[in-house]
Amino acid sequence: MPRAVLKYVPHTIRHAPDLESTRQAHCTTAGCGESSTPSDEDTVQLWCLGHTGRHPEHTVFRRVFTDHARVIREE
């Protein structure tokens, strides 16, 4: 009967700086439900400021940051 041979190969996972990260903001005011589109930091910040400008009582946002990671095989 054939047997499998397993070999441990170490890997690391790191931020991939060559790939663009994105950000998004979600208004947390009850009943609002509005969110920015995923974009760069400056665009999302401007969206938050504009949203609060239109709705002065909407002052708290949940921000989400997404980046890319790359797995590297160590040899």
C-alpha positions as CSV (number, residue, x, y, z in Angstrom):
1,M,0.0,0.0,0.0
2,P,1.5,3.4,-1.0
3,R,2.2,5.8,1.9
4,A,2.3,9.6,1.8
5,V,5.4,11.5,2.7
6,L,4.8,14.8,4.3
7,K,7.4,17.5,4.4
8,Y,7.2,20.6,6.6
9,V,7.9,23.8,4.6
10,P,7.9,27.0,6.6
11,H,6.0,30.0,5.2
12,T,5.5,33.5,6.4
13,I,2.7,35.9,5.6
14,R,3.4,39.7,5.3
15,H,1.8,42.9,4.2
16,A,2.1,43.3,0.4
17,P,3.2,47.0,0.1
18,D,3.0,46.8,-3.7
19,L,-0.8,46.3,-3.6
20,E,-3.1,49.1,-2.7
21,S,-5.0,49.1,0.6
22,T,-8.5,50.3,0.8
23,R,-10.6,52.0,3.5
24,Q,-14.4,52.4,4.0
25,A,-16.5,54.1,6.6
26,H,-20.0,53.3,7.8
27,C,-22.2,55.7,9.7
28,T,-23.2,54.2,13.0
29,T,-26.1,56.5,13.7
30,A,-29.2,54.3,14.3
31,G,-31.3,54.0,11.2
32,C,-28.8,55.6,8.8
33,G,-27.1,52.7,7.1
34,E,-25.0,54.9,4.8
35,S,-21.5,53.9,3.9
36,S,-18.7,55.3,1.8
37,T,-17.5,53.3,-1.2
38,P,-14.1,51.5,-0.6
39,S,-11.4,54.0,-1.6
40,D,-8.2,55.7,-0.4
41,E,-7.9,57.3,3.1
42,D,-8.4,60.9,1.9
43,T,-11.6,60.1,-0.1
44,V,-13.2,58.2,2.8
45,Q,-12.3,61.0,5.3
46,L,-13.9,63.6,2.9
47,W,-17.0,61.4,2.7
48,C,-17.3,61.3,6.5
49,L,-16.9,65.1,6.8
50,G,-19.5,65.6,4.0
51,H,-21.9,63.1,5.6
52,T,-21.7,65.0,8.9
53,G,-22.1,68.3,7.1
54,R,-25.4,67.0,5.6
55,H,-26.5,65.3,8.9
56,P,-24.9,67.2,11.8
57,E,-26.1,64.6,14.4
58,H,-24.2,61.8,12.5
59,T,-20.7,62.1,14.0
60,V,-19.5,58.5,14.6
61,F,-18.3,56.1,11.9
62,R,-17.0,52.6,11.9
63,R,-13.9,52.5,9.7
64,V,-12.7,49.4,7.9
65,F,-9.2,49.0,6.6
66,T,-8.4,46.3,4.1
67,D,-4.9,45.4,2.9
68,H,-3.3,42.6,1.0
69,A,-1.0,39.9,2.4
70,R,1.4,37.7,0.5
71,V,2.5,34.2,1.7
72,I,6.2,33.6,1.1
73,R,7.7,30.2,1.1
74,E,10.9,30.1,3.1
75,E,13.6,27.9,1.6
